[in-house]
Amino acid sequence: MVKNSFISVSSQEEKEKNKGSVEFQVLRFTNKIRRLTSHLELHKKDYLSQMGLLKTLGKRQRLLAYLSKKNRVRYKELIVKLDIKELKTR
């Protein structure tokens, strides 16, 4: 598993203070998605992990949709910082 791809953008004090923020939750989901993706590259038939990955992707997508509606500037900064694709809008 590749440990270097995980993101640590904030200090320990900021983590304690901002655990409920949307940005922090998206950061946690992104780290979990990257960890599960690297796990599934080794274990292709681990279907339970695949379902967990899909569930986590959906949660992150809903949080990003919420953030894009509420504050477009913070959304754009987060997308750039985490290097993830922008949401498709209907």
Secondary structure as the mmCIF struct_conf table of DSSP 4:
data_model
#
loop_
_struct_conf.conf_type_id
_struct_conf.id
_struct_conf.beg_label_comp_id
_struct_conf.beg_label_asym_id
_struct_conf.beg_label_seq_id
_struct_conf.end_label_comp_id
_struct_conf.end_label_asym_id
_struct_conf.end_label_seq_id
BEND BEND1 LYS A 3 LYS A 3
TURN_TY1_P TURN_TY1_P1 ASN A 4 SER A 5
BEND BEND2 PHE A 6 PHE A 6
BEND BEND3 SER A 10 SER A 10
HELX_RH_AL_P HELX_RH_AL_P1 GLN A 12 LYS A 17
TURN_TY1_P TURN_TY1_P2 LYS A 19 GLY A 20
BEND BEND4 SER A 21 SER A 21
HELX_RH_AL_P HELX_RH_AL_P2 VAL A 22 LEU A 42
TURN_TY1_P TURN_TY1_P3 LYS A 44 LYS A 45
HELX_RH_AL_P HELX_RH_AL_P3 TYR A 47 LYS A 70
HELX_RH_AL_P HELX_RH_AL_P4 ARG A 72 LEU A 82
TURN_TY1_P TURN_TY1_P4 ASP A 83 ASP A 83
HELX_LH_PP_P HELX_LH_PP_P1 LYS A 85 THR A 89
#
